[in-house]
Structures are given as structure tokens and as C-alpha cells.
Amino acid sequence: MINRTEENLLSDLQSLIQTIVKAQTDNLAEIVKIAGLDTTADFAEADLSSTRLRGINLKGADLRGTNLSGANIRGAILSNANLSNANLSNANLSNANLSNANLSNANLSSTNLTNTSLIRTCFIRANLSYSDLRGANLEGADLSRVNLEGANLGGANFSGAKFKGANLRKVNLIRANLRYADLSSVNLSFADLIFTDLSAASLCGTNLNGTDLSIADLRGANLSGANLRGANLRGATLSGAILLGVNLSDVNFKGVNVDKAQFAKTIGISDHTKLDLIQRGAIFSQ
């Protein structure tokens, strides 16, 4: 038997449903407003795939494990939101604000993140393969152990970002800002880093096999233990860089600025090339 309280709750629910139906909208932002939902608590593990969320304010929302695959979240505010373990594959997050958000273990494969604010965002162990991050701001972001294979990162700002143990094989980083970034032990093989700013970056133990670094800025970068086999450094700047124990087999040094660059215990470099680099200001020590 239904008591008076239950009758009131049922009546309120039916009234709310009718209000939503009459609104004739599939825009979640409008439905949230009509229903008076709490965005900080009501969407964890929800199925919001292919939902229209354009411009919605979900600042600080709890979206852990939420399915947002294929959703239109363009221009939304998701700063400080918890999106850990969320599925955002094929979603449109262009021009959105996800600064300080938690995206650890999230699936962002083939996601549109162009011109998105991702300042100090946590991406630890996230899947960003084949995502589009052109023009995005990831200053100070943590991308440790992230899969970025095949991603387009052209013109993105990664200043001070952490990439330790990340996979960036075959990524497009043309004209990206990686100044002071930590790229230690990262796989950057066959990536495009043309015109990329890597000044003062840490590239210790990084795999740069076959990478195109032509006209890149590597001033003051630490490349100790890196693998540069077959890399293209044509026109790059290596002044003041540290190259201790680096594999330089088949590297193109044409037009490279090596003034005060420090070479030691390098592998795969001929005496002729060594002499040429010394004449251009490089420093070789045992």
C-alpha cells in the first residue's frame, strides 16, 4: 500500500517527466536545469554517449566511469571535473575547458581536443591515440604513461608537461611548445618535431629513432642516453645541449647549430663528422 509520502514523490516525479517531455529537447544542459540535477554527483558511471553537452557547465562534476563516447561537449566547462576511467572516445571537446581535470585511465582515442584548455590536467595512463590536440594548451599537464600514438599535437603548448614513459610514436608535434617538458624515456620514434621548441627539455633515454627534428630548438636540452639513430637534425639548434652516451648513427647534422653542445661517449659518429662538429663549436670529452 502506497503511503502519502510515496504518493507525493510519485506525483512530483510524474510532473517532472511531463515538464521535460514538454520541453522537447535532447540538450542535456537544458534537461539538467529543468530537473534541478546536481552535476557534482549525479552523473558518475552514467551513459551519456552521443549526448549534446555543448557549452554545459560541469565544473567540478563527478563523471568517473561515465560513457561520453561520441558526445558533443564543444566549449563546455569541465575544469576540476573527475573524468577518471571515463570513455570519451570520438567525443568533440574542442574549445572546452578541462584545466585541472582528472582524466587518468580515461579513453580519449580519436577525440577532438583542438584549442582545448588542459592546463595542469592529469592524463596518467590515459589513451589518447589518434586524438586531435592541435592548438590545445597542456601547460604543466601530467601525461605520464599515456598512449599518444598517431595523435596530432601540432601547435599545442606542452610547456612544463610530464611525459615520462609515454608512447608518442608517429605523433605530429610540428611547431609544438615543449619547452622545459619532461620527455624522459618516451617513445618518440618516427615522430614529426619540425620547428618544435624543445629548449631546456629533458630527453634522457628518449627514443628518437627516425624522428624529424629539422629546424627544432633543442637549446640546453638534456639528451643523455637518447637514441637518435637516423634522426633528421637538419637546421636544428643544439647549442648548450647535453649529449652524453647518445646513439648518433646516420644522423643528419647539416646546418645544425652545435655551439657549446657537449658530446661524450657518443655512438655511431665518424671521426670526420666529429671534427666538423668541433670546428662548429661542439665540445667533445671522453
PyMOL commands that set and color helices and strands:
alter all, ss='L'
color gray80, all
select helices_A, chain A and resi 4-23+28-35+271-279
alter helices_A, ss='H'
color red, helices_A
select strands_A, chain A and resi 242-244+262-264+283-285
alter strands_A, ss='S'
color yellow, strands_A
deselect
rebuild
show_as cartoon
